[in-house]
Amino acid sequence: MLNENQRQTLELAVRIADDAARADIETRCPSFTGDGREPANAEEIRAAWYDTAGACRECAPHVQTALHYLTLRGRLILHPSRNGWVRLACGQEPIR
């Protein structure tokens, strides 16, 4: 059982890791709308799909680590027909 300080520290660490993994995907992978266009407005950016295969060679290890982490956290939505495209799920689960 975690004490309150440990629980808060763990929640903060997970939030930081979630944000870092999201940022790796968002900044290192090309993004598209569902029909393949680049997002043009804030709503489209929030709903963007990220082409994880489109990351440059130097970025690929970071993207793969982020994908693995976000998969374990249940934070990825796979595109139904485009292999390698993912959407980032939102939300935080409390730590007990």
The 8 nearest C-alpha neighbors of each residue, nearest first, counted from 0:
[[1, 2, 95, 6, 5, 3, 94, 4],
 [2, 0, 5, 6, 3, 95, 4, 7],
 [1, 3, 5, 4, 6, 0, 7, 95],
 [2, 4, 6, 5, 7, 1, 8, 0],
 [5, 3, 7, 6, 2, 8, 1, 9],
 [6, 4, 8, 2, 3, 7, 1, 9],
 [5, 7, 3, 9, 8, 4, 1, 2],
 [8, 6, 10, 4, 9, 5, 3, 11],
 [9, 7, 5, 11, 6, 10, 4, 12],
 [8, 10, 12, 6, 11, 7, 5, 13],
 [11, 9, 7, 13, 8, 12, 6, 14],
 [10, 12, 14, 8, 9, 13, 15, 7],
 [13, 11, 9, 15, 14, 10, 8, 16],
 [12, 14, 16, 10, 15, 11, 17, 9],
 [13, 15, 17, 11, 16, 12, 18, 10],
 [14, 16, 12, 18, 13, 17, 19, 11],
 [17, 15, 13, 19, 18, 14, 20, 12],
 [18, 16, 14, 20, 15, 19, 13, 21],
 [17, 19, 21, 15, 16, 20, 22, 14],
 [20, 18, 22, 16, 21, 17, 15, 23],
 [19, 21, 65, 23, 17, 22, 18, 16],
 [22, 20, 18, 24, 23, 19, 25, 17],
 [21, 23, 25, 19, 20, 24, 26, 18],
 [24, 22, 20, 21, 26, 25, 27, 62],
 [23, 25, 21, 22, 27, 28, 26, 62],
 [26, 24, 22, 23, 27, 28, 21, 49],
 [25, 27, 23, 24, 22, 28, 29, 21],
 [26, 28, 24, 54, 23, 25, 58, 29],
 [29, 27, 54, 51, 24, 50, 53, 49],
 [28, 30, 50, 49, 53, 31, 27, 54],
 [31, 29, 49, 48, 47, 37, 50, 28],
 [32, 30, 37, 48, 36, 35, 47, 38],
 [31, 33, 47, 36, 35, 34, 38, 37],
 [32, 34, 35, 31, 48, 47, 36, 46],
 [33, 35, 32, 36, 31, 37, 48, 38],
 [34, 36, 31, 32, 33, 37, 30, 48],
 [37, 35, 31, 32, 34, 38, 33, 39],
 [36, 38, 31, 32, 30, 39, 35, 29],
 [39, 37, 43, 44, 32, 31, 40, 36],
 [38, 40, 37, 43, 44, 41, 36, 42],
 [41, 39, 43, 42, 38, 44, 45, 37],
 [42, 40, 44, 43, 45, 39, 38, 46],
 [41, 43, 45, 44, 40, 46, 38, 39],
 [44, 42, 38, 46, 40, 45, 41, 47],
 [43, 45, 47, 41, 38, 46, 42, 40],
 [46, 44, 42, 43, 47, 41, 40, 38],
 [47, 45, 43, 44, 42, 48, 32, 86],
 [48, 46, 44, 32, 31, 45, 43, 30],
 [47, 49, 86, 31, 85, 30, 84, 32],
 [50, 48, 30, 84, 85, 29, 28, 51],
 [49, 51, 84, 53, 52, 29, 28, 83],
 [50, 52, 53, 83, 28, 49, 54, 84],
 [51, 53, 50, 54, 83, 28, 84, 59],
 [54, 52, 51, 50, 28, 29, 55, 27],
 [55, 53, 28, 52, 27, 59, 58, 51],
 [56, 54, 58, 57, 59, 53, 27, 28],
 [55, 57, 59, 58, 54, 60, 53, 52],
 [56, 58, 55, 59, 60, 54, 61, 27],
 [59, 57, 55, 56, 61, 60, 54, 62],
 [58, 60, 62, 56, 61, 57, 54, 63],
 [61, 59, 63, 62, 58, 64, 57, 56],
 [62, 60, 64, 58, 59, 63, 65, 23],
 [61, 63, 65, 59, 60, 64, 24, 66],
 [62, 64, 66, 60, 65, 61, 59, 67],
 [65, 63, 67, 61, 66, 62, 68, 60],
 [64, 66, 20, 62, 68, 63, 67, 69],
 [67, 65, 63, 69, 64, 68, 70, 62],
 [66, 68, 64, 70, 65, 69, 63, 71],
 [67, 69, 65, 71, 70, 66, 64, 72],
 [68, 70, 72, 74, 66, 71, 67, 65],
 [71, 69, 73, 67, 72, 68, 75, 66],
 [70, 72, 68, 69, 73, 67, 74, 66],
 [71, 73, 69, 70, 74, 68, 75, 17],
 [74, 72, 70, 71, 75, 69, 88, 76],
 [73, 75, 88, 69, 72, 87, 70, 76],
 [76, 74, 87, 88, 70, 86, 73, 69],
 [75, 77, 86, 85, 87, 88, 78, 74],
 [78, 76, 85, 79, 84, 75, 86, 83],
 [77, 79, 84, 81, 80, 85, 76, 82],
 [78, 80, 77, 81, 82, 84, 76, 85],
 [79, 81, 78, 82, 77, 84, 83, 33],
 [82, 80, 78, 84, 79, 83, 77, 50],
 [81, 83, 84, 80, 78, 77, 79, 50],
 [84, 82, 51, 50, 52, 81, 85, 77],
 [85, 83, 50, 49, 78, 82, 81, 48],
 [86, 84, 77, 49, 48, 76, 78, 75],
 [85, 87, 48, 76, 75, 49, 88, 47],
 [86, 88, 75, 74, 76, 85, 89, 21],
 [89, 87, 74, 75, 86, 76, 90, 73],
 [90, 88, 87, 74, 91, 75, 86, 73],
 [89, 91, 92, 88, 74, 93, 87, 14],
 [90, 92, 93, 89, 14, 17, 13, 10],
 [91, 93, 94, 90, 10, 95, 72, 14],
 [94, 92, 95, 91, 10, 6, 7, 90],
 [95, 93, 10, 92, 6, 9, 7, 13],
 [94, 93, 6, 1, 0, 10, 92, 9]]
